[in-house]
Amino acid sequence: MARSLSHRLPAPRRRQLLRVLGTAPLLAAAAPVHALLAPARTLSFSHIHTGERATLTYFDAGHYVPEALDAVSRLLRDFRTGTVFPMDVSLLDFVHTVQTITGSRAPIEIISGYRSPATNEMLRQTTSGVAKDSFHMRGRALDIRLTDVASSRARDAAKAAGLGGVGYYPESNFVHLDTGPVRAW
């Protein structure tokens, strides 16, 4: 009968192996394997209206990071009223996916994040193309620019991802992303 692996190892290595194997059940109970393997997700932002910049790891070790999500919501607040609203984590994942597909490394320029109903109505009165029931008012939309990638390429990546709505505004050089139904304009 074959001897076990631990008996074929020198004593110090055998003790090390037994220590590692002894902690395996604790590690397995602490987090699912896929969570341990899931890469961290980090986004860098630059808000064109407020000048604020931030680099935040919003997902790590298989979990969303509450402090980073709060910081993202503050950064993407309605800059006109100061109203902070929780941003949809699926939207952050959408942006991260677009950045990954395009290979963008520059901070993401924020043109518009959350909009209060009052701001949205003001924009509807003064600007064309602003939806009455905008996903911006639900923390589910962002207007962004990837400065190191053509906006048309960002649009194509967003459409290929199929994670929500994609609007392309070539004259203003930005892309709208939202976590509503998959559609494009």
VENHUSUL-V581125 format. One record per pair of residues at least 12 apart in sequence whose ideal C-beta (glycine too) atoms are under 8 Angstrom apart, sorted by the first residue. I is the first residue (numbers start at 1). J is the second residue. Records with the same first field share a line. If there is no record, write none. Layout:
# VENHUSUL-V581125
I->J + J
This chain:
# VENHUSUL-V581125
5->17
6->18
31->61 + 62
32->62
34->62
35->61 + 62 + 63
36->61 + 62
38->59 + 61 + 62
40->57 + 59 + 60 + 61
41->57 + 58 + 59 + 60 + 92 + 93 + 96
42->55 + 56 + 57 + 58
43->55 + 56 + 58 + 72 + 92 + 95 + 96 + 99 + 108
44->56 + 106 + 107 + 108
45->72 + 75 + 76 + 107 + 108 + 109 + 110
46->107 + 108 + 109 + 110
47->75 + 76 + 79 + 109 + 110 + 113
48->109 + 110 + 111 + 145
49->79 + 110 + 111
50->79
52->75
53->107
54->71 + 72 + 75
55->107
56->68 + 71 + 72
58->72 + 89 + 92
59->89 + 92 + 93
64->89
69->86 + 87 + 89 + 92
72->87 + 92
73->85 + 86 + 87 + 114 + 139
75->110 + 113
76->110 + 113 + 114 + 139 + 142
77->113 + 114
78->113 + 114 + 115 + 116 + 119
80->116 + 119 + 122
81->116 + 118 + 119
83->114 + 116
84->114
85->114 + 116 + 139
86->139
87->113 + 114 + 139 + 140
88->138 + 139 + 140 + 179
90->140 + 163 + 164 + 179
91->139 + 140 + 141 + 142 + 164 + 177 + 178 + 179
93->163
94->158 + 161 + 163 + 164 + 177 + 179
95->108 + 142 + 144 + 177
97->157 + 161 + 163
98->146 + 154 + 157 + 158 + 161 + 175 + 177
99->146
101->157 + 160 + 161
102->146 + 149 + 153 + 154 + 157
103->149
104->146 + 148 + 149 + 154
105->148
106->146 + 147 + 148
107->147
108->144 + 145 + 146
109->144 + 145 + 146 + 147 + 174
110->142 + 143 + 144
111->143 + 144 + 145 + 172 + 174
112->136 + 141 + 142 + 143
113->136 + 142
114->136 + 137 + 139
115->134 + 136 + 137
116->137
117->137
120->132 + 134 + 136 + 137
135->165 + 178 + 179 + 180
136->178
140->164 + 178 + 179 + 180
141->165 + 176 + 177 + 178 + 179 + 180
142->176 + 177 + 178
143->169 + 174 + 175 + 176
144->174 + 175 + 177
145->173 + 174 + 175
146->175
151->168 + 169 + 170 + 173 + 174 + 175
152->168 + 170
154->175
155->168 + 175 + 184
158->175 + 177
159->184
162->182
163->179 + 182
164->177 + 178 + 179 + 180 + 181 + 182
165->177 + 178 + 179 + 180 + 181 + 182 + 183 + 184
166->183 + 184 + 185
167->184 + 185
168->184 + 185
